[in-house]
């Protein structure tokens, strides 16, 4: 139920951005759903008790981009326009230069404002480096960290999310996820995203 409510809020917030938005709302929603679906699938194979939280954390992991976009539309447009073809480190520097605050920091504030569990805040805030999360949230953050890379590898991108070009080794090690689990997740992700997109956003 919390996941459905989060998806409904995200859909309304994004779609009210207007035609001048530098980010395509549908693409961001699809990326978020794909990340949530991938994180949930990985959790079911490795940490079953975290599956519901993994879906919600994946769904919300880039909601901070909406905050950035509302606060500084011109900076977001500059960030997206200038970010093509640069490394992850250069991308991070460009983001901070253009927007002053990172999207994961903004994203990490949302679950707390909605009074969701602190573990979700930590997982969202540290999904670009799960080892930096508090110990209780590291596995959840790792699920989102891997899930977002699988989402991007299936071309569920939207222009502002960074990718390292490969799966994060520390997160894989933390969860002890086997190659066949990754393969199964990738094989079913397109269909699962279509199913969830239809159910959550109509």
MARRO-108829 format. One record per atom (N, C-alpha, C): residue number from 1; x negated, y negated, z negated. Coordinates in steps of 0.05 Angstrom, whole numbers. Layout:
BEGIN
- num|px|py|pz
- NUM|X|Y|Z
...
This chain:
BEGIN
- num|px|py|pz
- 1|-17|24|0
- 1|0|0|0
- 1|-17|-25|0
- 2|-39|-25|-16
- 2|-57|-48|-16
- 2|-70|-53|11
- 3|-76|-30|25
- 3|-88|-33|52
- 3|-69|-45|72
- 4|-44|-36|70
- 4|-23|-47|89
- 4|-19|-77|83
- 5|-18|-84|57
- 5|-15|-112|50
- 5|-38|-129|60
- 6|-62|-118|57
- 6|-86|-133|66
- 6|-86|-137|96
- 7|-78|-116|110
- 7|-77|-118|139
- 7|-56|-139|148
- 8|-33|-139|134
- 8|-12|-159|141
- 8|-22|-187|136
- 9|-36|-191|114
- 9|-46|-218|108
- 9|-67|-227|128
- 10|-84|-208|136
- 10|-105|-215|155
- 10|-93|-222|182
- 11|-73|-207|190
- 11|-61|-211|216
- 11|-48|-239|217
- 12|-33|-246|196
- 12|-20|-272|196
- 12|-41|-295|195
- 13|-62|-292|179
- 13|-82|-313|177
- 13|-96|-317|203
- 14|-103|-296|216
- 14|-119|-299|241
- 14|-102|-309|264
- 15|-78|-299|266
- 15|-62|-306|289
- 15|-51|-335|287
- 16|-54|-347|264
- 16|-45|-375|261
- 16|-68|-394|268
- 17|-90|-383|277
- 17|-114|-400|283
- 17|-111|-417|308
- 18|-93|-410|326
- 18|-90|-426|350
- 18|-108|-418|372
- 19|-103|-429|396
- 19|-118|-422|419
- 19|-147|-433|419
- 20|-153|-452|402
- 20|-180|-464|401
- 20|-199|-448|384
- 21|-191|-426|373
- 21|-209|-410|355
- 21|-232|-398|371
- 22|-257|-400|360
- 22|-280|-389|374
- 22|-281|-358|373
- 23|-264|-346|357
- 23|-263|-317|354
- 23|-236|-307|364
- 24|-236|-285|379
- 24|-211|-273|387
- 24|-199|-257|364
- 25|-176|-265|355
- 25|-163|-253|332
- 25|-159|-223|336
- 26|-149|-215|359
- 26|-145|-187|364
- 26|-170|-170|361
- 27|-192|-181|371
- 27|-217|-167|370
- 27|-227|-164|341
- 28|-225|-185|325
- 28|-233|-183|297
- 28|-216|-164|282
- 29|-190|-165|286
- 29|-171|-146|273
- 29|-179|-117|281
- 30|-184|-113|306
- 30|-190|-86|316
- 30|-217|-76|303
- 31|-237|-94|302
- 31|-262|-87|289
- 31|-258|-80|260
- 32|-242|-95|246
- 32|-237|-90|218
- 32|-223|-64|213
- 33|-203|-58|230
- 33|-188|-33|228
- 33|-207|-9|234
- 34|-224|-13|254
- 34|-243|9|262
- 34|-263|14|239
- 35|-272|-7|227
- 35|-291|-4|204
- 35|-278|10|181
- 36|-253|2|175
- 36|-238|15|153
- 36|-233|44|159
- 37|-225|50|184
- 37|-220|78|192
- 37|-245|95|190
- 38|-267|84|200
- 38|-293|99|200
- 38|-302|104|171
- 39|-301|83|154
- 39|-309|86|126
- 39|-292|106|112
- 40|-266|106|117
- 40|-248|125|105
- 40|-254|153|114
- 41|-259|157|140
- 41|-265|184|150
- 41|-291|195|138
- 42|-311|177|136
- 42|-336|185|124
- 42|-333|192|94
- 43|-316|177|80
- 43|-311|183|52
- 43|-297|210|48
- 44|-279|216|66
- 44|-265|241|63
- 44|-284|265|66
- 45|-306|261|81
- 45|-325|282|85
- 45|-348|282|64
- 46|-350|260|49
- 46|-373|259|30
- 46|-366|250|2
- 47|-347|232|-1
- 47|-339|221|-27
- 47|-308|218|-27
- 48|-293|240|-29
- 48|-265|239|-25
- 48|-250|219|-43
- 49|-260|216|-67
- 49|-246|198|-86
- 49|-248|169|-77
- 50|-266|162|-59
- 50|-270|135|-50
- 50|-255|129|-24
- 51|-241|148|-13
- 51|-229|145|13
- 51|-209|121|14
- 52|-191|118|-5
- 52|-172|95|-4
- 52|-187|68|-6
- 53|-206|66|-24
- 53|-221|41|-27
- 53|-239|36|-3
- 54|-249|58|9
- 54|-266|54|33
- 54|-250|42|56
- 55|-225|50|59
- 55|-208|38|80
- 55|-204|8|75
- 56|-196|2|50
- 56|-190|-26|44
- 56|-215|-43|46
- 57|-238|-34|36
- 57|-263|-49|37
- 57|-271|-53|66
- 58|-268|-32|83
- 58|-275|-35|111
- 58|-256|-55|125
- 59|-231|-54|118
- 59|-212|-72|129
- 59|-218|-101|123
- 60|-228|-106|98
- 60|-232|-133|89
- 60|-261|-143|93
- 61|-279|-126|103
- 61|-307|-132|102
- 61|-315|-157|117
- 62|-300|-165|138
- 62|-307|-189|153
- 62|-286|-211|150
- 63|-269|-209|130
- 63|-248|-230|127
- 63|-261|-257|121
- 64|-285|-257|110
- 64|-299|-282|105
- 64|-304|-299|131
- 65|-304|-285|154
- 65|-307|-299|179
- 65|-284|-318|183
- 66|-260|-310|175
- 66|-237|-327|177
- 66|-240|-352|160
- 67|-252|-348|136
- 67|-257|-371|118
- 67|-277|-390|132
- 68|-299|-379|142
- 68|-319|-395|156
- 68|-307|-411|179
- 69|-290|-397|194
- 69|-279|-409|218
- 69|-260|-432|210
- 70|-245|-429|188
- 70|-227|-450|180
- 70|-242|-474|169
- 71|-264|-469|154
- 71|-279|-490|142
- 71|-297|-505|161
- 72|-306|-491|182
- 72|-326|-504|200
- 72|-323|-491|228
- 73|-302|-498|242
- 73|-297|-487|268
- 73|-320|-493|288
- 74|-330|-518|287
- 74|-352|-525|305
- 74|-377|-509|299
- 75|-383|-505|273
- 75|-407|-490|266
- 75|-404|-461|274
- 76|-380|-450|272
- 76|-375|-422|281
- 76|-378|-420|311
- 77|-368|-439|325
- 77|-371|-439|354
- 77|-401|-440|362
- 78|-416|-457|348
- 78|-445|-460|354
- 78|-459|-433|347
- 79|-452|-421|325
- 79|-464|-396|317
- 79|-459|-374|337
- 80|-435|-371|347
- 80|-428|-350|366
- 80|-442|-356|393
- 81|-441|-381|402
- 81|-453|-388|428
- 81|-483|-383|428
- 82|-496|-389|406
- 82|-526|-387|405
- 82|-536|-360|397
- 83|-518|-342|388
- 83|-528|-317|376
- 83|-532|-294|395
- 84|-527|-297|420
- 84|-529|-274|439
- 84|-559|-266|443
- 85|-564|-241|440
- 85|-590|-230|447
- 85|-612|-235|426
- 86|-606|-244|402
- 86|-627|-249|382
- 86|-627|-226|362
- 87|-648|-224|347
- 87|-651|-203|327
- 87|-633|-208|303
- 88|-630|-187|286
- 88|-613|-189|263
- 88|-624|-211|244
- 89|-650|-212|241
- 89|-662|-233|223
- 89|-657|-261|234
- 90|-661|-264|260
- 90|-655|-290|273
- 90|-626|-297|271
- 91|-609|-277|273
- 91|-580|-281|271
- 91|-573|-291|244
- 92|-585|-279|223
- 92|-579|-288|196
- 92|-587|-317|192
- 93|-611|-324|201
- 93|-620|-352|199
- 93|-602|-371|214
- 94|-593|-363|237
- 94|-575|-380|253
- 94|-549|-384|239
- 95|-539|-362|227
- 95|-513|-364|213
- 95|-515|-384|190
- 96|-536|-382|174
- 96|-539|-400|151
- 96|-544|-429|160
- 97|-558|-432|183
- 97|-563|-459|193
- 97|-537|-471|204
- 98|-520|-455|217
- 98|-496|-465|229
- 98|-473|-468|210
- 99|-472|-450|189
- 99|-449|-449|172
- 99|-454|-453|142
- 100|-480|-453|135
- 100|-489|-458|107
- 100|-484|-435|88
- 101|-466|-417|94
- 101|-460|-395|76
- 101|-455|-370|93
- 102|-463|-346|83
- 102|-460|-322|99
- 102|-432|-312|98
- 103|-425|-297|119
- 103|-397|-286|120
- 103|-393|-264|99
- 104|-414|-249|92
- 104|-409|-229|71
- 104|-405|-241|44
- 105|-417|-265|38
- 105|-412|-279|13
- 105|-382|-288|13
- 106|-373|-300|35
- 106|-345|-308|36
- 106|-327|-284|34
- 107|-333|-262|47
- 107|-317|-238|47
- 107|-315|-227|19
- 108|-338|-228|4
- 108|-338|-217|-23
- 108|-321|-232|-43
- 109|-314|-256|-37
- 109|-297|-272|-54
- 109|-267|-265|-52
- 110|-260|-255|-28
- 110|-231|-251|-23
- 110|-219|-230|-41
- 111|-230|-206|-44
- 111|-217|-186|-61
- 111|-213|-196|-90
- 112|-233|-211|-100
- 112|-230|-222|-127
- 112|-207|-242|-129
- 113|-204|-259|-108
- 113|-182|-278|-108
- 113|-155|-264|-107
- 114|-155|-241|-94
- 114|-130|-226|-92
- 114|-127|-206|-116
- 115|-145|-208|-135
- 115|-145|-191|-159
- 115|-147|-161|-153
- 116|-162|-155|-132
- 116|-169|-128|-126
- 116|-193|-120|-143
- 117|-198|-93|-146
- 117|-219|-84|-164
- 117|-247|-96|-157
- 118|-263|-100|-177
- 118|-290|-111|-173
- 118|-307|-94|-154
- 119|-303|-68|-155
- 119|-318|-50|-137
- 119|-314|-58|-108
- 120|-291|-67|-101
- 120|-286|-76|-73
- 120|-301|-102|-67
- 121|-302|-120|-86
- 121|-318|-145|-82
- 121|-347|-138|-77
- 122|-358|-120|-93
- 122|-386|-113|-91
- 122|-391|-99|-64
- 123|-374|-81|-57
- 123|-378|-65|-32
- 123|-377|-84|-8
- 124|-358|-102|-7
- 124|-356|-121|15
- 124|-380|-140|16
- 125|-388|-150|-8
- 125|-410|-169|-10
- 125|-436|-157|-1
- 126|-440|-131|-5
- 126|-466|-118|0
- 126|-465|-97|22
- 127|-447|-101|41
- 127|-445|-80|62
- 127|-466|-84|84
- 128|-484|-103|81
- 128|-508|-104|98
- 128|-532|-94|84
- 129|-529|-84|59
- 129|-551|-74|44
- 129|-540|-61|18
- 130|-529|-37|20
- 130|-514|-25|-1
- 130|-530|-21|-27
- 131|-556|-18|-25
- 131|-572|-14|-49
- 131|-572|-38|-67
- 132|-565|-61|-56
- 132|-565|-86|-72
- 132|-540|-88|-90
- 133|-520|-72|-84
- 133|-495|-72|-100
- 133|-500|-59|-128
- 134|-483|-65|-147
- 134|-485|-52|-173
- 134|-482|-21|-168
- 135|-495|-5|-185
- 135|-495|24|-180
- 135|-467|36|-175
- 136|-447|27|-189
- 136|-420|39|-186
- 136|-408|33|-159
- 137|-418|13|-145
- 137|-407|5|-119
- 137|-425|13|-95
- 138|-448|24|-100
- 138|-467|29|-78
- 138|-456|48|-57
- 139|-444|70|-66
- 139|-433|89|-46
- 139|-411|77|-30
- 140|-394|61|-42
- 140|-372|48|-27
- 140|-384|28|-7
- 141|-404|13|-16
- 141|-417|-6|2
- 141|-430|9|25
- 142|-442|32|19
- 142|-455|48|40
- 142|-435|58|61
- 143|-412|66|51
- 143|-391|75|70
- 143|-383|52|89
- 144|-380|28|79
- 144|-373|5|96
- 144|-396|-2|114
- 145|-421|0|103
- 145|-445|-7|119
- 145|-447|12|143
- 146|-443|37|139
- 146|-443|56|162
- 146|-419|53|179
- 147|-396|49|167
- 147|-371|46|182
- 147|-372|23|201
- 148|-383|0|193
- 148|-384|-23|211
- 148|-403|-17|235
- 149|-424|-2|230
- 149|-442|5|253
- 149|-428|24|272
- 150|-413|43|262
- 150|-398|61|279
- 150|-377|46|295
- 151|-364|27|282
- 151|-344|10|295
- 151|-357|-5|319
- 152|-380|-17|314
- 152|-394|-32|335
- 152|-404|-14|357
- 153|-413|10|349
- 153|-423|29|370
- 153|-401|38|388
- 154|-376|37|379
- 154|-353|44|396
- 154|-341|19|410
- 155|-357|-3|409
- 155|-350|-28|422
- 155|-326|-42|410
- 156|-322|-38|384
- 156|-302|-54|370
- 156|-316|-78|358
- 157|-325|-95|374
- 157|-339|-119|365
- 157|-322|-144|371
- 158|-331|-167|361
- 158|-316|-191|365
- 158|-334|-216|369
- 159|-360|-213|369
- 159|-377|-235|376
- 159|-393|-247|353
- 160|-385|-242|328
- 160|-400|-254|306
- 160|-413|-234|288
- 161|-405|-209|289
- 161|-417|-189|272
- 161|-444|-180|282
- 162|-463|-177|263
- 162|-490|-168|270
- 162|-491|-137|271
- 163|-508|-127|287
- 163|-514|-98|287
- 163|-544|-94|288
- 164|-553|-74|273
- 164|-582|-69|272
- 164|-591|-52|295
- 165|-572|-42|311
- 165|-578|-25|333
- 165|-581|4|326
- 166|-574|11|301
- 166|-575|39|292
- 166|-563|42|265
- 167|-558|67|257
- 167|-546|72|231
- 167|-566|66|208
- 168|-556|55|186
- 168|-574|48|164
- 168|-584|73|149
- 169|-609|78|150
- 169|-621|102|138
- 169|-616|104|108
- 170|-619|82|94
- 170|-615|83|65
- 170|-586|90|57
- 171|-567|80|72
- 171|-539|86|67
- 171|-533|115|73
- 172|-544|125|95
- 172|-540|154|101
- 172|-552|171|80
- 173|-576|164|70
- 173|-589|180|50
- 173|-573|179|24
- 174|-563|156|17
- 174|-547|153|-8
- 174|-523|171|-8
- 175|-510|174|15
- 175|-486|190|17
- 175|-491|219|26
- 176|-515|224|36
- 176|-522|251|46
- 176|-503|260|68
- 177|-498|242|86
- 177|-479|248|108
- 177|-494|263|130
- 178|-482|285|139
- 178|-495|302|160
- 178|-488|290|187
- 179|-505|297|207
- 179|-502|287|234
- 179|-475|295|246
- 180|-465|319|239
- 180|-440|328|250
- 180|-416|312|240
- 181|-419|302|216
- 181|-398|285|204
- 181|-396|258|220
- 182|-419|247|226
- 182|-420|223|242
- 182|-408|228|270
- 183|-416|250|282
- 183|-405|257|308
- 183|-375|260|308
- 184|-364|274|288
- 184|-335|277|286
- 184|-321|251|282
- 185|-333|233|266
- 185|-321|207|261
- 185|-320|191|287
- 186|-342|191|302
- 186|-343|177|327
- 186|-323|188|348
- 187|-320|214|348
- 187|-302|227|367
- 187|-273|220|363
- 188|-266|216|337
- 188|-238|210|331
- 188|-231|181|327
- 189|-252|163|328
- 189|-247|136|320
- 189|-229|120|339
- 190|-232|123|365
- 190|-216|109|384
- 190|-186|114|379
- 191|-179|140|377
- 191|-151|147|373
- 191|-141|138|346
- 192|-157|139|325
- 192|-148|131|299
- 192|-144|100|298
- 193|-160|86|312
- 193|-157|56|313
- 193|-131|49|327
- 194|-125|63|349
- 194|-100|57|363
- 194|-76|63|345
- 195|-78|85|331
- 195|-56|93|313
- 195|-52|72|291
- 196|-74|64|278
- 196|-72|45|256
- 196|-64|17|266
- 197|-75|9|289
- 197|-69|-18|299
- 197|-39|-20|305
- 198|-27|1|316
- 198|1|1|321
- 198|17|0|295
- 199|8|15|275
- 199|23|17|250
- 199|21|-9|234
- 200|-3|-21|234
- 200|-8|-44|216
- 200|-2|-71|228
- 201|-5|-73|254
- 201|-1|-99|266
- 201|21|-100|287
- 202|32|-77|294
- 202|54|-76|313
- 202|43|-79|341
